[in-house]
């Protein structure tokens, strides 16, 4: 059956938002397509117009993280390599912190459904997109016109964001987002200060 044209993108986005809420609150395994349809006030058949399997929904939710990363890479790749890119890096990381904290439920989804996410990580589309992001970041961090120390410091800021906001489990769930953002920004500033002094 063809997917309905009217409000298609909006409906699809609403399905993803509701699914994310349910996956976070009650878990991926305990949430059915019927649960999602009922929360939206549509039939299960109508939901099938957009997603035939629950795994497809989880994949699309995961790829929202890819979209955030891709947007950040687009921005930094648009800045000339060398001192200009180094100078722009702190602002880029700052916006990434803001985006990731604004999408904290997306991060909670990954942490609270780690088992289900293993299946998504093996998905071919995810692998292709993830490898592309890694290649793009690798090109930035292997710049021949940025000093080794600065490249290491730039990479370390990415590591801070990944570890604190994604890989650390529930370690910081009790910390208000504004407070967490302030601390992360302080750590990032400490990491980048010597580079900004020497490379720009």
Secondary structure, DSSP 8 states (H G I E B T S, - for coil): -----TTHHHHHHHHHHHHHHHHHHH-STT--HHHHHHHHTS-HHHHHTT-SSHHHHHHHHHHHHHHHHHHHHHHHHTS-TTHHHHHHHHHHHHHHHHHHHHTHHHHHHHHHTHHHHHHHHT-HHHHHHHHHHHHHHHHHHT-TTS-HHHHHHHHHHHHHHHIIIIITTTTTTTS-HHHHHHHHHHHHHHHHHHHHHHH-
